Amino acid sequence: MASQKFKTVAVAGAVVSLAAGSGPPAQPSAPPGDSEIKAALRQRVGPAGPIPGIVVGILDETGSRIISAGNFGRPNEGAADGDTVFEIGSATKVFTALLLADMAGRGKIKLDDPVSKYLPKSVKVPERNGRTITLLDLATHTSGLPRMPDNFAPKDPENPYADYTVRQMYDFLSHYALARDIGAEYEYSNLGAGLLGHILALKAGTNYEALVLRRICRPLGMTNTQITLSPALKARLATGHNSAGQPVANWDIPTLAGAGALRSTAKDLLKFLAANLNPPKSNLGAAMQLTHQARHPAGSPDMDIGLCWHISKKYGAALVWHNGGTGGYHSFIGFDPQKKRAVVVLANSAKSIDDLGFHFLNPAYPLARVEPAKDRVAVALSPQVLDRYVGRYELAPGVFFSLRRESDRLMAQLTGQSYLQIFPESETEFFYKAVEAQITFVKDSQGRVTGLVLHQNGRDQNARKLQQP
């Protein structure tokens, strides 16, 4: 998620990525009108595309409005609209950051408080070169903590965060050795944001959901933003779909809730963005302004991070934004503080819709090229052939593919994620069904497997094999 240095092959509970598209930007022009927005949505949904439904919320000088295409993803259901409920994944993080700023503004905590101050004494929070991790480090993804803990091993790949416990998180923290200095470098961390939400709830003496509802949702009139859905909200929950268009289970994220557990609607998120554009004269309004302040470079020359909010500085504007992805949903929320324009994009598909969000905010950001998905047919390979691919492959420093054979299936796992089956199209070409990604295995002149190439989101990324089976 271009604030990262690579793209994960499996959809993560929380995702950050820049808008898609390449080549020279379009010339700045007026924001797209409703007809243009509708045309862009029609390219992505239903028979024209792989996403069942997309809802867009627009806030500008004319007021707010909802534009949608597609449906809930269930037979005989009506069209998705501003009241349709979606998992918003990592967009949850900006709510966590706002809680942090709000509590700091009320004198309950300080941004530079050490994390260890709020955790049980039995937890040994990692330090490095005399520096300890602070709450601010967690909110700016500069703590040095990894994207995910290495003891994250889901029992159910369809609901991967559900069984990760507080005890496991504490155990990881107590035994982890930081690979880089705290505060030195931006590295997007679901673990860090989840830990921050956990700490704030501990300090407030409640759970994360109750804290969000009390300090943010009720003051802003957001009545459809929750984690635990009422029967009425559950009836309006869109069915999630993976990148291949297949219905998938919803995600439960109890321990790392602050990283991506919230569910919401376009109408509610427009209320949230409206408050961020014009902060109320209250402690909450002052806290919002605090979250927008750029604090650290975020992985590229044109990207900064505030308190969880990312700030994209391209094409003559500074856009404040975040996105999110779970196994079956994708979200984008962002605003232009100068032009007083805000955009929400929600989809009941794991496929990215970030380019829509950026383009609807500033048309200089290009729309991604939409191509029909290729029909892929799996072939049968013998266990002996599959065994050649078993092993460990380095995709980036500290990030590995682990491949194993289970009977006649080849399973692939990326660091911090669960194993997913990959299906052979030929002896060396494999594809995922759970996400839109493919793998090509590379051999030397003697026929030995030396690496693999991950094909995803228009990029080819090489991983060298580190060990032979």
N, C-alpha and C positions, 0 to 999 in steps of 0.2 A: 504494500500500500504505500509515488516517486519520492515521497519523503523517505522511503526505504531505499536500500541499494539494490534490492532484488524483489521480485514478486513471489509470494508464496503460491504453491501449486494448489493447496487445499484452501478453501475459504476459511479465513480466520474469524474468530469471534469479534474481532475488531480490526478494522482495516483503514489504512490511510494511503491514498494514491492521488497523483496529480491527474488533471484532465488528459484524456487520450487525444491523439492527433499528432501529426507531424507536418513538417514543411512550414512555409511562411504563414504567419497569422493573417486572418482576414482584416481588412481595414476597419478601424473602429466605426461603428454606426449606431443607430438607435437600437435599444433592446428589441428583441424579436416580439412581434405582436402575437395575439392569441392564435391566429390562423397558422402562423409559422410554427408556434409551439405544438399545436395539434398535429401538424404535418410531421414534425419530428417524432412525436409520440407514436403515430401510426406506423412508422417504420420499425418500431421496436416491439409492438404487441400483436397478439393474435396470429392470424395466418401470415402476416407480414414479418413477424419476428418471434424470438424465443421467449419473450417476457409476457406472462399472462396479463398483468396490469401495472400501470404507472399513474401516480397522482402527482400533480405539480401544484404547488402553492406559490403565488406571486404577490408581493407586497411592493407597491410603488406610490407615486404621488396621487394616483387615482383611487387608492385603497387596496384592499386585498381581494383575491379571486382564486378559484380552484379550476384547474383544467385537467381532465383525466382521459385515459383511454384504457380499454381492456376491462378485466373483471377480477373478482375475488380469487379466481382459480379453481372454483368448484362448480360442478354442473348446476344449471338452473339458477345461478346466483346473478344478482344484478351487477351493474357496473360499479367498479371501484370509484370512490368519491372522497371528499374531504373528511368524512367521518370513518373511513375504512382504517382499521388498526393494522400496523406493521411493526415488526421488530426493527429497531433503529440501530442496533449494534453499537459501533464505536462512537456514534453521535452522542451516546450517553456520557462520554468523557467530558464534554463541555458542561454538563450539569454537575459532574463531580468537581470540576474546577470552580464553578460558581459557588458551590457549597464551601469550598476552601476559602475563596475570597470573602464570602459572606461571614464566615466564622472569624476570619482574621479582622474584618471590619468591625465586628462586635467585641473584639478583644478576647475571644475564646482561645485563640491560638495565634501563632506567628508563622509567617511563611517560611522563615529560616529555622523553625524548630526542627530538631533532629527527629527522624522517624522513630528512633528507639525510645523517645520520651513517651510515646503513646502505646507501645506494645508491651506485653508481659516481659518481666525481667528474664524469663527463661529463653526468650528469643534473642539470638546474637545477630544483630543486623550487620552485614558486611561493611567494612571500612577499607580505605586505601590511602596510603601516604598521609596519614593523620587527619583525613577528611571523612566526615560522616554524612550519610544521605539525609537530606532535608525534605520537608513537604514540598518545597518549591522545586527541588530536583525531580520529584515524582511528576509534578504537574507540567514540567517542560521536557520530559523524556530525556533527561540528562543524568539520571541516577547511576548509570552503568549497569543496571539490572537488565537481563535479557528480555527479549520479546515475550517469551514464555518460560516457565520453570522447567528444568529437565526431569522433574518427577511428575510431569503432566502425562498421564497414560490412561486415556479414557477407556472405560469398559464398554461404552456404547458410542461408536463413532458418529451415530446419527444425532447424539446429544452430548457432545464431547466435554462440556464444562460441568455437567450436572453432578459428577461424583468427585470433583476436586474439592478437598476440604481445607478448612482453616489450619488444621494441624499439619497438613502437607505443605501449605504455604509457609508456615512458621519453620518447618523442618528444612525447607529449601533455603530460606533466608539464613538460617543458622549455620549452614554448611557451604554456602556459595562463596567463591573467591572472585572478586571483581576483576574483569579483564582490562579495564581502563579506568583512568582517574575520574572521580565523580565530578560532574559539571563540565567535563572536557568536550564531550561530543554528544550530539543528538542521536539517540537510538530508540525508535518507537517501541514502547513496552506495554503490552496489555497487562502484564504482571504489575508494573509500577502503578498504572492507573487503578487497577483493581485493589492494590494495597492501599492506595490513597483513600478510596471510597470506604474501605474497611476501617481505616484509622479514624476517619471523620465520624463514622457511625459509632465507633467505640467511644470517642470523646463526647458525643451527644447523648450517649446512653440509650441508643435505639438501633434499629436496623437501617440499612441504606435506603430502602424504598420509603419507609416512613419519613426519613429525613428529607428526601427530595420532595415528597408531597407537602410536608409542612413548611419548608423554607422557600420552595420555588413554585410548585404547581398551584397550590391554593392561592398564594398572593397574586399570581398572574392569571387566575381563572382557567387553568389548564385541567379540565375535568376528565380528559381521556388519555392521560399519560400515567402509566402504572407499570409495574412488573407482574404482579398477581392480578390477573384480569377478572373482573366481575362477570357474571353470566351475560350481561348485556354487552359488555365490551368483547367478550369471547365470541359472541355471535357476529360481531363485525370484524373479526380477525381474518385477514386474507390468508389463504393457504400458501405457504412458502414453496418455492421450487428451486432446485439446484441449477447450475449453469447449463445442464443438458435438458432442462425443461421438465424434470421429473418432480412430483410432489415429495416434500421431505418433512421431517418432524420439526417441531419448534425446539428452540434451545432454552435451557434453564441454566442460569449463571449465578449460583448462590454466593460463592466465596469471592469471586472477582466481579461482583455486580457493577461496581463503579466503572468497569472497563467496557460494558456493553449489554446490560440486562434490560434496559427500558424498552417499552412498547408505546407507540404514540400514533397520532393522526396528523395529517397535513394541516388541519385547522388549528390544532393545539400548537404545533411547531411554528406556525405563523405568529401566534400570540407570543411565543418565546422570542422569535426573531424581532418582532415589533418592539418588544421591551429592550432588546439589545441595541436596536437602531436609535431608540429614543428612551434611554434609561430613566425610570421613574425617580423622583426626588425622594429617595429612601436609601437605607443601607444596602438593599438588594440592588438598586440602580447603581450605586457607587461600586459595588462588587462587580457588576457587569463590566463597567468601564475598566476596572483593574484587570479583568481577564483578557481584555483586548490588547493590552500593551505588549509590544514585541519585546522578548527577553533573550532570545538565543537563536542563532542560525539553525535551520531545520533541514539540513542535508543537501541543500542546493543554494546557489547564490541568490535566487529569487524567492526564497522561502524562509520565513521566520516562524517562531512559535511564541504565543503568549502563554496564558494558563490554559493549556490543552488546545485552544483555538489555533489553527494554522493561518498564516497570513501570506497570501500569494501576491508578489509584487511584479506583475507583468502587464504589458499592454496599457500602461498609463494609469493603472488603478491598483489599489491595495484591497484585495478581497479577503474577508475573514470567513473561515469555513471549517467544516469537519464533515467526514462521511462515516459510513459504517456498513459492515457486512456480516451476516450470519449465514448459516447453511442454506437459507431459502429467501433471504431478503437483502436489499441494498438501500442505503439512504444517503442523502446529501442535504446539508443545510448550510447556507452561507449568506453573506450580505456585503454590500458596498457602502461603507459608512459615509462616503462623500455624496454619492448619488441617492442615498436613502432608499436603496432597493434591496429586497431580500427574496430568496428563492428556497423552496423546499422541493425535493424530488424523492419520492418513495416508490419502491417497486417490490412486488412479491416474487423476486428472482434474485439469485446470487450474482447474476451478471451485473457488471458495473454500469451505472448510469451517471457517473461523475461528470462526463463530458457535457451532458445535458444541463446539469447544475451550473457549471462554469459558463457555458454558452448563453444560458438564459440570464445570467448576471451581467456578462460582458461578451457580446458577440464576436470580439476579437479572438476569443478562445474557440478553436475549431471543434465541430462535431466529429465524432469518430465515424469512420467508414463502416457501414453496416453491411455485412455479407451473410448470405444464407449459410446456415450450419451444414457442414458436410455429413452425409450419412456414412457412418463407420460400421463395418461388419467385422466381428471378431472371428479369428480362425483358431484352430486347435494346435497347440504346440506340446511336445512331449515334456515330461518333468526333467529329462536330461538337458533339454535346450533351456528351459527356464532356470535351471541351476547355474548356468553360466553367468546369469545376471545378478545372482545373489551376492550381496556385499554392501560396502559403504562407499558413498560418493560425496566428495566435497564440492558444494555449490558456491560457497563463500566462506570466509573465515568464521568458524564456529557454527556453520549451517551445513547440514549433511542430509543426503538421501540414504535411508537404510532400506534395502530390499531383501525380502525373504520369500521363500516358496511355502505355500500351504496347500498340500495335495496338488491339484492341477492349476492352482491360482498363483499369480505373482503379485505380491503386495508391496507397496511403496509407502514410506513414511518420511515426511520432512520434519526436521528438528522442531520439537514442541507441538507436533500435531499427531493425529492418529493415523494408523495404517489404512490405506485405501487400495482397492484392487485396480490394477492396470491390465488392459485387455490387448492381446496381440492382433495387429492387422497383417503383419508379416513376421518374419523371424526377428527383425530388429526394430520394427515400428510398433509402438504401443500407445493406447489412449485411455484416458480416464472417462468414466461415465458420470461421476459425481461432480466434476468440474470440467470446464472447457480447457483442456490442456492435453498435450501429447508428449511422449518421450521417445527419442531415437537413441539406441545403443550404438556405441562406436567401438570398432574392432581394429586391431593392428593387422599387419600383413600376415601374421601367423594365425589370425582368427581369434586372438584373445581379446576379451572385452576390456577396454581401457578407460571407458567413460560413458557418459550419456549427455544428451542435449535436451533440455526442457523447452518446449514450444508453448508459449502462453502469452496472450495479450499482444500479439505481433512481435514478440521478442524471442530470441534464441539464447539460452543460457547454458554454458558448458559446466559439467561437473566431472572431475576426474575420479577414477576408481582408486580407493585407498587400500583395499585389501581384497585378496582373492578368497573365494569361498572354500 
